[in-house]
Amino acid sequence: MIDLFAGPGGLCEGFSSVVDAAGARGFAVKVSIEKDPVAHRTLLLRAIFRSFPKGKVPSCYYDYVRGAITRDQFLAHADVKDAAEHAAKEARCAELGVIPPEEVDGWIRQAIGSQTDWVLIGGPPCQAYSLAGRSRLRRKDVKKFEADARHFLYTEYLRIIREFAPAVFVMENVKGMLNSKNAGKHIFERILADLKAPRADLSYEIRSLVVNKQDGELEPNDYVVEADDHGIPQSRHRVILFGIRSDLAAATPALAGRPERFLLRKMPKKVGVSAALAGLPPLRSRLSKEPDSQEAWIKALGEAPLKLKGWRLPLRGDIEAAMEKFAKRAEKHATFGAPFIEGDVAPGGAMPNDLQRWYLDPKLGGVLHHETRRHMRSDLHRYVFAACFAATQKYAPDLRNFPPKLLPDHVNVDEETIPFKDRFRVQMGKHPSSTVVAHIKKDGHYYIHPDPAQCRSLTVREAARLQTFPDNYFFEGTRTEQYGQVGNAVPPLLAKQIGQIILDFMTSPRRQ
């Protein structure tokens, strides 16, 4: 397997977790390429982790992620030195489209050797395809937006296909690419046409992972995978293309005889935020732009009901009572967390057993990246209101539901159209979260914790749980950089399910 635009390794993690009937790993990551130096450090660290059998990871890895030893000490440790050297050949820090193609081709050629049945995975950067990205970039400079090279980074993916003809490819991107245009033409149509026929003597059948239709019958929306249908505690909808080299497709009877084998299965019940976050220690948030203490934080929460004065809706009484109740409960939350919190993680019956097996690692002995942000006092008032509104009304409010005194300064409650009306968004405990995106690194307003007594945005670990990264997955960099890596990733547990389908295809009987 080769992974392009790998980020912190979500696709790699999922595919590497797939095992065959004998219990052996179904995929070997030979090359993964990521341009961001910090995400690459995360990718490299996880490559070292994966080089050991499950349960056999050396204790020095845990010492490092807990902060007991430095990265240099870890990499030089006798127990991982060989694995680190191997990982450095696998995880490459390079920007596709900038680095000379010959260098990339050399890495891949050395990695795959004479293999013809191998898998290419990856998701080219999506800023130019996403709705928010298009709006922001167009607003700045239309001509610059049209010429943005990120529209065409998929051509680097295409070039590898053209050069090496993998048996299968899996390409992931945002749903916005379906209606994104460049020079008046739909980009998705061009991408599909290019991927179906990379060169005159090479063609691919591009299948959906969720809709049972033949290649020529598929509509653009048929390629959209809704992650929350497949056990991911997040409403993340992404375009995922499953490309099969035409000669292999024609030689695999199961594709036509049992096509449902190669579709993702819907789960009978969706996983909610509270189930995914179960077992993580409750934390208080912190105050920004003023001295912080537990007492000052409690006082700030106690002030929040005063912001409801003049708001004359019938539901005010219920929300005000809830705000007072949860402010009292908040007194129990003394800690704002730490990069590592020692202690047992016991989600109990609140989390499905299969998720417990996926997330938890007893050897870790605690929780990584579980530390809260600082929030301005005015935002804390909005957070506790939004969370109490959701707790009492059973739906998340938007700015149209906010009392006038809690609206941001630039918003007028009398305006017919309020821009960014979901600017402060509480996550509902019994439902999958909204999409975790890289914007979470800028502020936490879209990711308010469902528990009003904690009155805060999500920690890096909580965001990672919603993205289904195992608890022992360590993200390098500052907290802001960690948030960005989590938001840019593919959910590993979804990637594992896709990888299982790919392995099923790769090991299916072929006609001679």
C-alpha positions as CSV (number, residue, x, y, z in Angstrom):
1,M,0.0,0.0,0.0
2,I,1.1,3.5,-0.8
3,D,-0.5,6.5,0.9
4,L,-0.4,10.0,-0.7
5,F,-1.3,13.2,1.1
6,A,-1.3,11.1,4.2
7,G,-1.9,13.7,6.9
8,P,-1.4,12.2,10.4
9,G,-2.2,8.8,9.0
10,G,-5.9,8.1,9.4
11,L,-6.2,6.0,6.2
12,C,-3.0,4.2,7.0
13,E,-4.2,3.4,10.5
14,G,-7.5,1.9,9.3
15,F,-6.0,-0.2,6.5
16,S,-3.2,-1.4,8.7
17,S,-5.7,-2.6,11.2
18,V,-7.3,-5.0,8.7
19,V,-6.4,-8.7,9.3
20,D,-6.9,-11.7,7.1
21,A,-8.5,-15.0,8.0
22,A,-5.3,-16.2,9.6
23,G,-5.0,-13.0,11.8
24,A,-2.1,-11.5,9.8
25,R,-2.2,-7.9,8.7
26,G,-3.8,-7.6,5.3
27,F,-1.8,-4.5,4.2
28,A,1.7,-3.3,4.5
29,V,2.3,0.4,4.3
30,K,5.4,0.8,2.1
31,V,5.4,4.6,1.5
32,S,3.3,7.4,3.0
33,I,3.9,11.0,1.9
34,E,2.9,14.1,3.9
35,K,4.1,17.7,3.3
36,D,3.4,19.2,6.8
37,P,6.5,18.6,9.0
38,V,4.4,18.3,12.2
39,A,1.9,15.9,10.7
40,H,4.8,14.0,9.2
41,R,6.3,13.6,12.7
42,T,3.0,12.1,13.9
43,L,3.0,9.8,10.8
44,L,6.5,8.6,11.5
45,L,5.8,7.9,15.1
46,R,2.7,5.9,14.2
47,A,4.7,3.9,11.6
48,I,7.1,2.9,14.4
49,F,4.2,1.9,16.6
50,R,2.6,-0.2,13.8
51,S,5.9,-2.0,13.2
52,F,5.3,-4.0,16.4
53,P,2.6,-6.7,16.8
54,K,-0.5,-5.7,18.8
55,G,0.3,-5.8,22.5
56,K,4.1,-5.9,21.9
57,V,4.8,-2.2,21.5
58,P,7.9,-1.4,23.7
59,S,7.4,0.5,26.9
60,C,9.6,3.3,25.7
61,Y,6.8,4.4,23.3
62,Y,4.5,4.8,26.3
63,D,7.2,6.6,28.2
64,Y,7.6,9.1,25.3
65,V,3.9,9.8,24.8
66,R,3.4,10.3,28.6
67,G,6.3,12.9,28.5
68,A,8.7,10.8,30.6
69,I,11.5,10.9,27.9
70,T,12.2,13.1,24.9
71,R,11.6,12.2,21.3
72,D,15.4,12.0,20.6
73,Q,15.7,9.6,23.6
74,F,12.8,7.5,22.2
75,L,14.2,7.3,18.7
76,A,17.6,6.3,20.0
77,H,16.2,3.6,22.3
78,A,17.5,0.1,21.6
79,D,14.0,-1.3,21.5
80,V,12.9,0.9,18.6
81,K,16.1,2.0,16.8
82,D,15.7,-0.5,14.0
83,A,11.9,0.2,13.7
84,A,12.6,4.0,13.5
85,E,15.1,3.5,10.7
86,H,12.6,1.5,8.8
87,A,9.8,4.0,9.5
88,A,12.0,6.8,8.1
89,K,12.0,5.1,4.7
90,E,8.2,4.6,4.9
91,A,7.0,8.0,6.1
92,R,8.3,10.7,3.8
93,C,8.0,14.5,4.4
94,A,7.5,16.0,0.9
95,E,5.1,18.2,-1.0
96,L,3.6,16.5,-4.0
97,G,3.6,18.8,-7.0
98,V,6.8,20.5,-5.7
99,I,9.2,17.7,-5.1
100,P,10.7,16.3,-8.4
101,P,8.4,13.5,-9.6
102,E,11.5,11.3,-10.2
103,E,12.3,11.3,-6.5
104,V,8.7,10.2,-5.6
105,D,8.8,7.6,-8.3
106,G,12.1,6.2,-7.0
107,W,10.6,5.7,-3.5
108,I,7.5,3.9,-4.9
109,R,9.5,1.8,-7.4
110,Q,11.9,0.7,-4.6
111,A,8.9,-0.1,-2.3
112,I,6.7,-2.1,-4.7
113,G,9.5,-3.9,-6.6
114,S,7.9,-6.2,-9.1
115,Q,4.4,-6.2,-7.4
116,T,1.5,-5.4,-9.7
117,D,-1.3,-6.1,-7.2
118,W,-0.9,-3.2,-4.8
119,V,-3.2,-0.5,-3.4
120,L,-2.9,3.3,-3.7
121,I,-4.8,5.4,-1.1
122,G,-5.0,9.1,-0.2
123,G,-7.0,12.3,-0.3
124,P,-5.6,15.4,-2.0
125,P,-6.0,18.6,0.0
126,C,-9.5,19.9,-0.1
127,Q,-9.5,23.7,0.6
128,A,-10.4,24.6,-3.0
129,Y,-13.3,22.1,-3.0
130,S,-14.9,22.7,0.4
131,L,-17.8,25.1,0.6
132,A,-16.2,27.2,3.2
133,G,-12.8,27.2,1.4
134,R,-14.4,28.2,-1.9
135,S,-16.4,31.1,-0.3
136,R,-13.3,32.4,1.5
137,L,-10.9,32.1,-1.5
138,R,-13.3,33.5,-4.0
139,R,-14.1,36.5,-1.8
140,K,-10.4,37.3,-1.6
141,D,-9.5,37.1,-5.3
142,V,-11.6,35.4,-8.0
143,K,-8.7,35.1,-10.5
144,K,-6.4,33.7,-7.9
145,F,-9.1,31.2,-6.8
146,E,-9.5,29.9,-10.4
147,A,-5.8,29.5,-10.7
148,D,-5.4,27.8,-7.3
149,A,-3.1,24.8,-7.7
150,R,-5.1,22.9,-5.1
151,H,-7.9,22.4,-7.6
152,F,-5.5,20.2,-9.4
153,L,-3.5,18.3,-6.8
154,Y,-5.5,15.3,-7.7
155,T,-3.3,15.2,-10.9
156,E,-0.3,14.2,-8.7
157,Y,-2.5,11.3,-7.6
158,L,-3.4,10.6,-11.2
159,R,0.3,10.8,-12.3
160,I,1.2,8.0,-9.8
161,I,-1.7,5.9,-11.2
162,R,-0.6,6.6,-14.8
163,E,3.0,5.7,-14.0
164,F,2.5,2.6,-11.8
165,A,-1.0,1.2,-12.6
166,P,-2.0,0.0,-9.1
167,A,-4.6,-2.8,-8.9
168,V,-6.9,-0.6,-6.7
169,F,-7.0,3.0,-5.6
170,V,-9.1,4.6,-2.9
171,M,-9.4,8.4,-3.2
172,E,-11.1,10.5,-0.5
173,N,-12.3,14.1,-0.6
174,V,-14.9,16.6,0.6
175,K,-18.5,16.4,-0.6
176,G,-18.1,20.0,-1.9
177,M,-16.0,18.7,-4.8
178,L,-19.2,17.4,-6.5
179,N,-20.3,20.9,-7.3
180,S,-17.0,22.7,-7.4
181,K,-16.3,24.4,-10.7
182,N,-13.2,25.8,-12.4
183,A,-13.5,27.9,-15.5
184,G,-17.2,27.1,-15.6
185,K,-16.7,23.3,-15.6
186,H,-17.5,20.8,-12.9
187,I,-14.2,19.6,-11.5
188,F,-15.6,16.2,-10.4
189,E,-16.6,15.3,-14.0
190,R,-13.0,16.0,-15.1
191,I,-11.6,14.0,-12.1
192,L,-13.8,11.0,-12.9
193,A,-12.9,11.0,-16.6
194,D,-9.2,11.3,-15.9
195,L,-9.2,8.5,-13.3
196,K,-11.2,6.2,-15.6
197,A,-8.7,6.5,-18.4
198,P,-5.3,7.6,-17.0
199,R,-3.6,6.6,-20.3
200,A,-4.6,5.0,-23.6
201,D,-3.7,1.5,-22.5
202,L,-4.9,1.8,-18.9
203,S,-8.5,2.1,-17.6
204,Y,-10.3,1.7,-14.3
205,E,-13.8,0.9,-13.1
206,I,-14.8,3.4,-10.4
207,R,-17.3,2.0,-8.0
208,S,-19.3,3.3,-5.1
209,L,-18.8,1.9,-1.6
210,V,-22.4,2.4,-0.6
211,V,-24.6,2.1,-3.8
212,N,-25.0,-1.1,-5.7
213,K,-24.9,0.2,-9.3
214,Q,-22.6,-0.4,-12.3
215,D,-20.0,2.2,-13.1
216,G,-22.0,3.8,-15.9
217,E,-25.2,4.1,-13.8
218,L,-23.7,6.0,-10.9
219,E,-24.6,9.6,-10.1
220,P,-22.1,11.9,-8.4
221,N,-23.9,11.7,-5.0
222,D,-23.7,7.8,-5.1
223,Y,-20.0,8.2,-4.2
224,V,-20.8,10.0,-0.9
225,V,-20.1,7.9,2.2
226,E,-21.9,9.1,5.3
227,A,-19.6,8.0,8.1
228,D,-22.3,8.0,10.8
229,D,-24.1,5.2,9.0
230,H,-21.1,3.0,9.6
231,G,-20.5,3.4,13.4
232,I,-18.5,6.6,13.3
233,P,-19.8,9.1,16.0
234,Q,-19.7,12.0,13.6
235,S,-21.8,13.2,10.7
236,R,-18.9,13.3,8.3
237,H,-20.0,13.0,4.6
238,R,-17.2,12.5,2.1
239,V,-16.7,11.5,-1.5
240,I,-14.8,8.2,-1.6
241,L,-13.9,6.6,-5.0
242,F,-13.1,2.9,-5.2
243,G,-11.1,2.4,-8.4
244,I,-10.3,-1.1,-9.8
245,R,-8.0,-1.7,-12.7
246,S,-10.2,-2.9,-15.6
247,D,-8.4,-6.2,-16.3
248,L,-8.8,-7.2,-12.6
249,A,-12.4,-6.1,-12.6
250,A,-13.2,-8.3,-15.6
251,A,-11.3,-11.2,-14.1
252,T,-13.1,-11.1,-10.7
253,P,-16.5,-13.0,-10.9
254,A,-17.6,-11.8,-7.4
255,L,-17.9,-8.2,-8.6
256,A,-20.8,-9.1,-10.8
257,G,-22.0,-12.2,-9.0
258,R,-22.0,-10.8,-5.4
259,P,-21.5,-7.0,-5.7
260,E,-23.0,-6.4,-2.2
261,R,-19.8,-8.0,-0.7
262,F,-17.9,-4.8,-1.8
263,L,-20.2,-2.3,-0.1
264,L,-20.0,-0.8,3.4
265,R,-22.6,-2.1,5.7
266,K,-24.9,0.2,7.5
267,M,-25.0,-0.1,11.3
268,P,-28.4,-0.7,12.9
269,K,-27.8,2.2,15.4
270,K,-25.8,5.4,15.2
271,V,-23.1,6.1,17.8
272,G,-23.6,9.4,19.8
273,V,-21.1,11.8,21.2
274,S,-21.6,10.8,24.8
275,A,-20.9,7.1,23.9
276,A,-17.7,8.0,22.1
277,L,-16.4,10.2,24.9
278,A,-17.3,7.9,27.7
279,G,-14.6,7.3,30.3
280,L,-12.7,10.5,29.7
281,P,-12.2,12.6,32.9
282,P,-14.6,15.6,33.2
283,L,-12.7,18.9,33.0
284,R,-13.4,22.5,33.6
285,S,-12.5,25.1,31.0
286,R,-10.2,28.1,31.7
287,L,-10.6,31.8,31.5
288,S,-8.9,33.8,28.8
289,K,-7.7,37.5,29.0
290,E,-8.0,37.5,32.8
291,P,-6.6,35.6,35.8
292,D,-7.8,32.0,35.8
293,S,-8.8,29.9,38.8
294,Q,-11.5,27.5,39.7
295,E,-13.2,30.1,41.8
296,A,-13.1,32.7,39.0
297,W,-14.4,30.1,36.6
298,I,-17.3,29.1,38.9
299,K,-18.2,32.8,39.3
300,A,-18.3,33.3,35.6
301,L,-20.7,30.4,35.2
302,G,-22.8,31.8,38.0
303,E,-23.1,35.1,36.1
304,A,-24.5,33.5,33.0
305,P,-28.2,33.4,34.0
306,L,-28.1,37.2,34.3
307,K,-27.6,37.4,30.5
308,L,-31.2,36.1,30.1
309,K,-32.7,39.3,31.5
310,G,-35.1,40.9,29.0
311,W,-35.5,37.6,27.1
312,R,-39.2,36.9,27.3
313,L,-39.7,33.5,25.9
314,P,-41.6,30.7,27.8
315,L,-38.6,28.4,27.7
316,R,-36.5,30.9,29.7
317,G,-37.5,29.4,33.1
318,D,-36.4,25.9,32.2
319,I,-33.1,27.1,30.8
320,E,-32.4,29.4,33.7
321,A,-33.0,26.6,36.2
322,A,-30.7,24.3,34.2
323,M,-28.0,27.0,34.1
324,E,-28.2,27.3,37.9
325,K,-28.2,23.5,38.4
326,F,-25.2,22.9,36.2
327,A,-23.3,25.8,37.7
328,K,-23.6,24.0,41.0
329,R,-22.4,20.7,39.5
330,A,-19.5,22.5,37.9
331,E,-18.0,23.1,41.4
332,K,-16.8,19.4,41.3
333,H,-14.6,20.1,38.3
334,A,-11.3,21.3,39.6
335,T,-8.8,20.3,36.9
336,F,-8.5,21.6,33.3
337,G,-6.5,18.5,32.3
338,A,-3.0,18.0,31.0
339,P,-1.1,16.5,28.0
340,F,-1.2,13.2,29.9
341,I,-3.6,12.4,32.7
342,E,-2.7,9.2,34.6
343,G,-5.5,6.8,35.6
344,D,-7.8,4.1,34.4
345,V,-10.2,4.8,31.6
346,A,-13.4,2.9,32.2
347,P,-16.3,3.8,29.9
348,G,-18.4,0.9,31.1
349,G,-21.7,0.3,29.4
350,A,-21.9,3.8,28.0
351,M,-19.7,2.8,25.1
352,P,-20.3,-0.2,22.8
353,N,-17.9,-3.1,23.3
354,D,-16.5,-2.9,19.8
355,L,-15.6,0.8,20.3
356,Q,-13.9,0.0,23.6
357,R,-11.8,-2.6,21.9
358,W,-10.9,-0.1,19.2
359,Y,-10.1,2.9,21.5
360,L,-8.7,1.6,24.7
361,D,-5.1,0.5,25.5
362,P,-4.5,-0.7,29.1
363,K,-0.8,-0.2,28.7
364,L,-1.3,3.6,28.2
365,G,-2.4,4.0,31.8
366,G,-4.3,7.2,31.2
367,V,-5.4,9.8,28.7
368,L,-3.4,11.8,26.1
369,H,-4.1,15.3,24.8
370,H,-6.9,15.9,27.3
371,E,-6.5,19.6,28.2
372,T,-9.0,22.4,27.8
373,R,-8.7,25.7,26.0
374,R,-9.0,29.1,27.6
375,H,-12.3,30.9,26.8
376,M,-13.3,34.5,27.3
377,R,-15.9,35.1,30.0
378,S,-18.5,36.2,27.4
379,D,-18.0,32.9,25.5
380,L,-18.4,30.8,28.6
381,H,-21.8,32.5,29.1
382,R,-22.7,31.5,25.5
383,Y,-21.4,27.9,26.0
384,V,-23.3,27.2,29.2
385,F,-26.5,28.7,27.7
386,A,-26.2,26.7,24.5
387,A,-25.5,23.4,26.4
388,C,-28.4,24.1,28.8
389,F,-30.7,24.9,25.9
390,A,-29.8,21.6,24.3
391,A,-30.2,19.7,27.5
392,T,-33.7,21.1,28.1
393,Q,-35.1,21.5,24.6
394,K,-33.5,18.4,23.1
395,Y,-32.0,20.2,20.1
396,A,-29.0,22.5,19.6
397,P,-29.7,26.2,19.3
398,D,-28.3,28.6,16.7
399,L,-27.9,32.3,17.1
400,R,-31.5,32.9,16.3
401,N,-32.3,31.2,19.6
402,F,-29.9,33.2,21.7
403,P,-31.0,36.0,24.1
404,P,-30.0,39.4,22.8
405,K,-27.4,39.9,25.6
406,L,-25.6,36.7,24.5
407,L,-25.3,37.5,20.8
408,P,-21.8,38.4,19.6
409,D,-21.3,42.1,19.2
410,H,-21.5,42.1,15.4
411,V,-24.8,40.3,15.3
412,N,-28.2,42.2,15.4
413,V,-31.1,40.1,16.6
414,D,-33.4,42.1,14.4
415,E,-31.6,41.1,11.2
416,E,-33.6,38.9,8.9
417,T,-30.5,36.9,8.0
418,I,-27.9,36.2,10.6
419,P,-24.6,35.2,9.1
420,F,-23.0,32.1,10.5
421,K,-26.1,31.3,12.6
422,D,-24.5,28.1,13.9
423,R,-21.4,30.0,15.1
424,F,-21.8,28.5,18.6
425,R,-22.8,24.9,18.3
426,V,-23.2,22.5,21.1
427,Q,-22.8,18.8,20.3
428,M,-25.8,16.6,21.2
429,G,-24.8,13.7,23.5
430,K,-27.2,11.1,22.0
431,H,-26.4,11.9,18.4
432,P,-23.2,11.8,16.2
433,S,-21.3,15.1,16.3
434,S,-21.1,17.6,13.5
435,T,-18.1,17.2,11.1
436,V,-14.8,17.6,12.8
437,V,-12.8,19.9,10.5
438,A,-9.4,21.7,10.7
439,H,-11.2,24.9,11.7
440,I,-11.3,23.4,15.2
441,K,-7.7,24.6,15.6
442,K,-8.9,28.2,15.4
443,D,-11.5,28.1,18.1
444,G,-13.9,25.7,19.7
445,H,-17.2,27.5,19.2
446,Y,-18.6,24.9,16.8
447,Y,-17.6,22.1,19.2
448,I,-19.2,22.9,22.6
449,H,-19.2,19.9,25.0
450,P,-22.7,18.5,25.6
451,D,-22.2,18.6,29.4
452,P,-23.1,22.1,30.6
453,A,-21.2,21.6,33.9
454,Q,-17.9,21.4,32.0
455,C,-18.8,24.5,30.0
456,R,-16.1,24.3,27.3
457,S,-15.1,23.2,23.8
458,L,-13.8,19.8,23.0
459,T,-10.2,18.7,23.9
460,V,-7.9,17.3,21.2
461,R,-8.5,13.8,22.6
462,E,-12.3,14.2,22.5
463,A,-12.0,15.4,18.8
464,A,-9.8,12.4,18.2
465,R,-12.4,10.1,19.7
466,L,-15.0,11.5,17.4
467,Q,-12.6,10.9,14.5
468,T,-12.1,7.3,15.9
469,F,-8.4,7.5,16.6
470,P,-7.3,5.0,19.2
471,D,-6.4,6.5,22.6
472,N,-2.8,5.5,22.2
473,Y,-2.5,7.6,19.0
474,F,-0.1,10.5,19.7
475,F,-0.3,13.8,17.8
476,E,2.9,15.8,17.6
477,G,3.1,19.6,17.8
478,T,1.4,22.3,19.7
479,R,-2.2,21.9,20.8
480,T,-3.3,24.0,17.8
481,E,-1.3,21.8,15.4
482,Q,-2.8,18.7,17.0
483,Y,-6.4,20.0,16.5
484,G,-5.5,20.7,12.8
485,Q,-4.2,17.2,12.3
486,V,-7.3,15.6,13.8
487,G,-9.6,17.7,11.7
488,N,-7.8,17.0,8.5
489,A,-7.8,13.2,8.9
490,V,-9.9,10.4,7.6
491,P,-11.6,8.5,10.5
492,P,-9.4,5.4,11.0
493,L,-12.4,3.1,11.9
494,L,-14.1,4.0,8.7
495,A,-10.9,3.4,6.8
496,K,-10.6,0.0,8.4
497,Q,-14.1,-1.0,7.1
498,I,-13.1,0.3,3.6
499,G,-9.8,-1.6,3.9
500,Q,-11.7,-4.8,4.7
501,I,-13.6,-4.4,1.4
502,I,-10.4,-3.8,-0.5
503,L,-8.8,-6.9,1.1
504,D,-11.8,-9.0,0.2
505,F,-11.5,-7.9,-3.4
506,M,-7.7,-8.3,-3.6
507,T,-8.0,-11.9,-2.3
508,S,-11.1,-12.9,-4.4
509,P,-10.6,-15.7,-6.9
510,R,-9.7,-14.6,-10.5
511,R,-10.5,-16.1,-13.8
512,Q,-7.3,-17.3,-15.5
